[in-house]
């Protein structure tokens, strides 16, 4: 049964423990490219660097390319209910929370694909 990690660090440690971290990076790259928001994380990217760069990318999308941001959330299939629960008064915090929701959804895809292949 899939239980979503409660924060980014737990998510990354679980991905590494199950040797699926590279698959997670591949999935993120794939979905961002599907949304025409090219992001190309090298497979060697550290979890901390991934977290920082993803946060920055989401922040820029919210600030300057809102329609593309919404499209990205749709393509990745981030829960609309979870997005609506977030407090959007501070963009930096919002971008960090959305980045976590994206990571969580991407991790879920990778985890299920690995579990049921």
KOLVO-377399 format. One record per residue: x, y, z of N, C-alpha, C, CB in turn; residue in three letters. Coordinates in Angstrom, 2 decimals. Atoms other than C-alpha are relative to their C-alpha. Glycine has a CB too. Layout:
        nu        nv        nw       cau       cav       caw        cu        cv        cw       cbu       cbv       cbw     r
         X         Y         Z         X         Y         Z         X         Y         Z         X         Y         Z   Ala
...
This chain:
        nu        nv        nw       cau       cav       caw        cu        cv        cw       cbu       cbv       cbw     r
      0.83     -1.19      0.00      0.00      0.00      0.00      0.88      1.25      0.00     -0.95      0.00      1.21   Unk
     -0.79     -1.22      0.11      1.33      3.42     -0.97     -0.37      0.98      1.11     -0.22      0.65     -1.38   Unk
      0.19     -1.03     -1.02      1.78      5.84      1.91      0.93      1.14     -0.36      0.27     -0.54      1.46   Unk
     -0.80     -1.14      0.43      2.93      9.28      0.82      0.87      0.52      1.14     -0.90      1.11     -0.52   Unk
     -0.89     -0.58     -1.01      5.96     10.64      2.67     -0.50      1.38      0.43      1.45      0.11     -0.55   Unk
      0.53     -1.26     -0.55      5.25     13.66      4.89      0.82      1.23     -0.36     -0.07     -0.11      1.49   Unk
     -0.79     -1.15      0.44      8.09     15.84      3.60      1.01     -0.43     -1.05      0.71      0.66      1.20   Unk
     -0.92      0.24      1.11     10.68     16.13      0.87      1.16     -0.91      0.41      0.54      1.31     -0.54   Unk
     -1.15      0.81     -0.43     13.56     14.66      2.88     -0.37     -1.47      0.17      0.57      0.55      1.31   Unk
      0.46      1.39     -0.15     11.56     11.55      3.79     -0.25     -0.63     -1.36     -1.27     -0.06      0.86   Unk
      0.28      0.49      1.35     10.47     11.21      0.16      1.31     -0.42     -0.67     -0.73      1.07     -0.85   Unk
     -1.29      0.32      0.63     14.08     11.35     -1.08      0.66     -1.21      0.66      0.94      1.21      0.07   Unk
     -0.66      1.13     -0.65     15.32      8.91      1.55     -0.71     -1.31     -0.37      0.01      0.18      1.53   Unk
      0.73      1.20      0.41     12.56      6.46      0.64      0.36     -0.38     -1.45     -1.52      0.23      0.13   Unk
     -0.36      0.25      1.40     13.36      6.83     -3.08      1.40     -0.62     -0.09     -0.07      1.30     -0.82   Unk
     -1.36      0.54      0.02     17.04      6.20     -2.40      0.05     -1.40      0.60      0.95      0.93      0.75   Unk
      0.03      1.30     -0.66     16.30      3.29     -0.06     -0.51     -1.08     -0.97     -0.89      0.05      1.26   Unk
      0.55      0.97      0.95     14.27      1.60     -2.80      0.71      0.03     -1.35     -1.49      0.27     -0.20   Unk
     -0.80     -0.14      1.23     16.89      2.50     -5.44     -0.83      0.54     -1.16      0.62     -1.35     -0.38   Unk
      0.87     -0.57      1.04     14.31      4.54     -7.34      0.21      1.51     -0.18     -1.47     -0.27      0.34   Unk
     -0.23     -1.44      0.10     15.79      8.02     -7.01      0.21      0.43     -1.45      1.22      0.40      0.84   Unk
     -0.25     -0.36      1.40     17.04      8.05    -10.62     -1.30     -0.07     -0.81      1.06     -0.95     -0.63   Unk
      1.31      0.10      0.67     13.59      6.89    -11.80     -0.86      1.23      0.31     -0.74     -1.30      0.43   Unk
      0.74     -1.21     -0.40     12.08      9.81     -9.87      0.48      1.20     -0.82      0.17      0.27      1.52   Unk
     -0.57     -1.11      0.79     14.43     12.27    -11.60     -0.45     -0.13     -1.46      1.56      0.00      0.08   Unk
      0.45      0.23      1.39     13.57     10.70    -14.99     -1.46      0.38     -0.18      0.21     -1.48     -0.40   Unk
      1.44     -0.29      0.07      9.83     11.00    -14.27     -0.24      1.51      0.03     -0.75     -0.68      1.16   Unk
      0.14     -1.46     -0.07     10.17     14.68    -13.31      0.40      0.62     -1.34      0.87      0.58      1.14   Unk
     -0.45     -0.52      1.30     12.16     15.42    -16.48     -1.04     -0.27     -1.08      1.35     -0.63     -0.40   Unk
      0.97      0.41      1.02      9.62     13.52    -18.59     -1.27      0.86      0.07     -0.35     -1.48      0.16   Unk
      1.26     -0.75     -0.12      6.53     15.27    -17.21      0.17      1.50     -0.26     -0.59     -0.20      1.37   Unk
     -0.24     -1.42      0.30      8.07     18.75    -17.34      0.14      0.20     -1.51      1.27      0.51      0.73   Unk
     -0.13     -0.10      1.45      9.00     18.12    -20.98     -1.34     -0.18     -0.70      1.00     -1.03     -0.52   Unk
      1.35      0.16      0.55      5.46     16.88    -21.71     -0.79      1.30      0.10     -0.74     -1.13      0.72   Unk
      0.70     -1.27     -0.22      4.22     20.21    -20.34      0.70      1.16     -0.71     -0.11      0.29      1.50   Unk
     -0.79     -1.03      0.69      6.71     22.08    -22.57      0.67      0.97      0.95     -0.88      0.77     -0.96   Unk
     -0.74     -0.80     -0.97      8.50     23.36    -19.49      1.33     -0.69      0.23     -0.79      0.17      1.35   Unk
     -1.24      0.76     -0.04     11.82     21.79    -20.30      0.81      0.22      1.26      0.82      0.34     -1.18   Unk
     -0.87     -0.01     -1.17     13.77     20.95    -17.22      0.81     -1.26     -0.21     -0.80      0.02      1.41   Unk
     -0.82      1.16      0.31     16.69     18.63    -17.55      0.95     -0.26      1.15      0.78      0.20     -1.31   Unk
     -0.85      0.32     -1.13     17.97     17.42    -14.23      0.93     -1.13     -0.40     -0.84     -0.40      1.25   Unk
     -0.91      1.12      0.26     21.11     15.33    -14.65     -0.30     -1.12      1.00      1.49      0.44      0.10   Unk
      0.27      1.13     -0.89     20.79     11.84    -13.16      0.86      0.08      1.26      0.25     -1.32     -0.73   Unk
     -0.91     -0.12     -1.15     23.61     12.82    -10.80     -0.42      1.11      0.96      1.41      0.25     -0.48   Unk
      0.43     -1.11     -0.85     21.63     15.71     -9.26     -0.24     -0.49      1.43     -1.28      0.67     -0.56   Unk
      0.20      0.40     -1.39     21.68     15.58     -5.47     -1.44      0.32      0.40      1.02      0.73      0.95   Unk
      1.37     -0.29     -0.46     18.34     15.46     -3.64     -0.18      1.46      0.41     -0.36     -0.91      1.16   Unk
      0.12     -1.38     -0.45     19.05     18.86     -2.09     -0.04      0.97     -1.18      1.17      0.36      0.93   Unk
     -0.04     -0.86      1.20     19.90     20.44     -5.45     -1.31     -0.13     -0.79      1.21     -0.37     -0.90   Unk
      1.28      0.23      0.68     16.80     18.87     -7.01     -1.10      0.80      0.68     -0.35     -1.52     -0.01   Unk
      1.02     -0.72     -0.78     14.65     20.32     -4.23      0.09      1.51     -0.26      0.16     -0.30      1.51   Unk
     -0.20     -1.45      0.19     16.16     23.82     -4.64     -0.40      0.42     -1.41      1.48      0.37      0.26   Unk
      0.28     -0.38      1.39     15.96     23.89     -8.44     -1.49     -0.15     -0.35      0.84     -0.84     -0.96   Unk
      1.43      0.20      0.24     12.42     22.51     -8.52     -0.80      1.14      0.64     -0.47     -1.36      0.57   Unk
      0.64     -1.11     -0.70     11.34     25.12     -5.98      0.13      1.29     -0.81      0.61      0.19      1.41   Unk
     -0.23     -1.21      0.80     12.91     27.91     -8.09     -0.82     -0.01     -1.28      1.49      0.15     -0.33   Unk
      0.76      0.12      1.25     11.28     26.62    -11.28     -1.48      0.26      0.25      0.21     -1.41     -0.61   Unk
      1.41     -0.19     -0.32      7.82     26.48     -9.67     -0.27      1.47      0.35     -0.43     -0.91      1.17   Unk
      0.14     -1.42     -0.37      8.30     29.95     -8.18     -0.08      0.87     -1.25      1.18      0.45      0.90   Unk
     -0.01     -0.80      1.24      9.15     31.40    -11.61     -1.26     -0.24     -0.82      1.25     -0.34     -0.85   Unk
      1.23      0.29      0.75      6.20     29.62    -13.24     -1.20      0.72      0.61     -0.26     -1.53     -0.04   Unk
      1.14     -0.67     -0.65      3.72     30.94    -10.66      0.07      1.50     -0.27      0.01     -0.28      1.54   Unk
     -0.16     -1.45      0.12      5.14     34.44    -10.94     -0.16      0.50     -1.44      1.35      0.41      0.52   Unk
     -0.08     -0.55      1.36      5.65     34.79    -14.71     -0.78     -0.78     -1.06      1.41      0.06     -0.41   Unk
      0.65      0.83      1.04      3.89     31.94    -16.55     -1.11     -0.83      0.65      1.05     -0.93     -0.71   Unk
      1.02      0.69     -0.79      0.75     31.09    -14.60     -0.77     -1.05     -0.79     -0.97      1.01      0.57   Unk
      0.73      0.98      0.82     -1.08     29.35    -17.45      0.83     -1.27     -0.19     -0.38      0.61     -1.39   Unk
     -0.89      1.15      0.17      1.94     27.11    -18.04      0.13     -0.78      1.32      1.39      0.47     -0.49   Unk
     -0.04      0.63     -1.33      2.09     26.42    -14.29     -1.22     -0.89      0.19      0.06      1.08      1.11   Unk
      1.23      0.79     -0.13     -1.54     25.26    -14.30      0.04     -1.22     -0.91     -1.24      0.86     -0.32   Unk
     -0.14      1.11      0.94     -0.86     23.11    -17.36      0.93     -1.08      0.55      0.51      0.50     -1.36   Unk
     -0.95      0.94     -0.60      2.11     21.52    -15.61     -0.67     -0.82      1.10      1.23      0.75      0.57   Unk
      0.71      0.72     -1.08     -0.01     20.65    -12.56     -0.98     -1.02     -0.59     -0.74      1.00      0.92   Unk
      0.94      0.89      0.66     -2.59     19.12    -14.89      0.72     -1.23     -0.57     -0.76      0.74     -1.12   Unk
     -0.75      1.10      0.64     -0.02     17.04    -16.80      0.56     -0.96      1.06      1.15      0.57     -0.86   Unk
     -0.55      0.85     -1.06      1.62     15.78    -13.61     -1.12     -0.68      0.79      0.90      0.83      0.96   Unk
      1.18      0.54     -0.69     -1.85     15.18    -12.15      0.10      0.22      1.51     -0.17     -1.49     -0.30   Unk
     -0.04     -0.39     -1.41     -1.34     17.02     -8.86     -1.44      0.23      0.45      0.89      1.29      0.24   Unk
      1.35     -0.11     -0.52     -4.47     16.88     -6.72     -0.45      1.46      0.13     -0.09     -0.68      1.35   Unk
      0.55     -1.35     -0.04     -6.56     20.01     -7.22     -0.41      0.36      1.43     -1.21      0.12     -0.95   Unk
      0.41     -0.24     -1.39     -7.94     19.64     -3.68      1.19      0.39      0.87     -0.68     -1.24      0.58   Unk
     -1.18     -0.32     -0.80     -4.44     19.66     -2.21      0.52      1.39     -0.33      1.10     -1.04     -0.24   Unk
     -0.45     -1.34      0.41     -3.52     22.77     -4.23     -0.91      1.06      0.64     -0.01      0.14     -1.57   Unk
      0.95     -0.97     -0.55     -6.68     24.55     -3.05      0.17      0.21      1.50     -1.42     -0.45     -0.28   Unk
     -0.20     -0.11     -1.45     -5.77     23.87      0.59      1.17      0.91      0.36      0.23     -1.38      0.59   Unk
     -1.19     -0.78     -0.29     -2.53     25.84      0.27     -0.33      1.49      0.15      1.04     -0.19     -1.11   Unk
      0.14     -1.44     -0.21     -2.23     29.42      1.48      0.92      0.70     -0.99      0.34      0.41      1.49   Unk
     -0.79     -0.64      1.06     -1.10     31.52     -1.48      0.51      1.38      0.34     -0.80      0.08     -1.23   Unk
     -0.38     -1.38     -0.34     -0.25     34.67      0.48      1.51      0.25     -0.11     -0.46      0.32      1.41   Unk
     -1.45     -0.14      0.14      3.52     34.03      0.38      0.45     -0.91     -1.15      0.75     -0.37      1.35   Unk
     -0.34      0.77      1.21      4.74     32.98     -3.08      1.16     -0.97      0.22      0.35      0.93     -1.12   Unk
     -1.15      0.87     -0.23      8.02     31.54     -1.82     -0.45     -1.29      0.70      1.08      0.72      0.85   Unk
      0.51      1.17     -0.73      6.25     29.24      0.65     -0.93     -0.82     -0.88     -0.75      0.45      1.29   Unk
      0.91      0.70      0.92      3.55     28.40     -1.90      0.79     -0.85     -1.00     -0.89      1.01     -0.74   Unk
     -0.80      0.73      0.99      6.17     27.40     -4.49      0.66     -1.22      0.63      1.08      0.92     -0.61   Unk
     -0.62      1.13     -0.70      7.90     25.19     -1.92     -1.03     -1.11      0.25      0.62      0.48      1.34   Unk
      1.05      0.99     -0.26      4.62     23.47     -1.00     -0.44     -0.69     -1.29     -1.21      0.67      0.68   Unk
      0.39      0.58      1.29      3.66     22.97     -4.66      1.11     -0.94     -0.50     -0.28      1.11     -1.04   Unk
     -1.11      0.86      0.41      7.13     21.58     -5.41     -0.08     -1.35      0.73      1.37      0.69      0.29   Unk
      0.14      1.25     -0.76      6.55     19.02     -2.64     -1.16     -0.83     -0.54     -0.22      0.30      1.51   Unk
      1.14      0.75      0.56      3.12     18.09     -4.05      0.37     -0.65     -1.34     -1.22      0.94     -0.19   Unk
     -0.47      0.56      1.27      4.74     17.59     -7.46      0.90     -1.20      0.26      0.75      1.08     -0.84   Unk
     -0.90      1.12     -0.34      7.49     15.43     -5.96     -0.80     -1.20      0.51      1.03      0.43      1.05   Unk
      0.81      1.08     -0.57      4.90     13.43     -4.04     -0.75     -0.76     -1.10     -1.00      0.58      1.03   Unk
      0.75      0.65      1.09      2.83     12.76     -7.16      0.94     -0.78     -0.92     -0.78      1.05     -0.82   Unk
     -0.96      0.70      0.86      5.88     11.87     -9.25      0.52     -1.25      0.69      1.18      0.94     -0.37   Unk
     -0.46      1.15     -0.76      7.10      9.56     -6.49     -1.06     -1.10     -0.01      0.33      0.40      1.45   Unk
      1.09      0.97      0.03      3.69      7.88     -6.40      0.00     -0.76     -1.33     -1.36      0.71      0.22   Unk
     -0.04      0.66      1.32      3.90      7.18    -10.16      1.14     -0.99     -0.08      0.13      1.05     -1.11   Unk
     -1.19      0.86      0.07      7.43      5.76     -9.89     -0.18     -1.22      0.91      1.27      0.79      0.41   Unk
      0.19      1.08     -0.97      6.55      3.69     -6.81     -0.96     -1.06     -0.54     -0.52      0.56      1.33   Unk
      0.98      0.96      0.53      3.45      2.14     -8.41      0.54     -0.75     -1.20     -1.29      0.73     -0.39   Unk
     -0.56      0.65      1.18      5.24      1.44    -11.68      0.99     -1.08      0.41      0.69      1.04     -0.92   Unk
     -0.97      0.98     -0.47      8.00     -0.33     -9.79     -0.68     -1.17      0.70      1.00      0.67      0.95   Unk
      0.69      1.02     -0.79      5.63     -2.24     -7.51     -0.80     -0.97     -0.88     -0.93      0.66      1.02   Unk
      0.93      0.81      0.80      3.27     -3.50    -10.22      0.45     -0.25     -1.42     -1.33      0.65     -0.04   Unk
     -0.45      0.26      1.37      5.48     -4.06    -13.23      0.16     -1.49     -0.25      1.33      0.70     -0.28   Unk
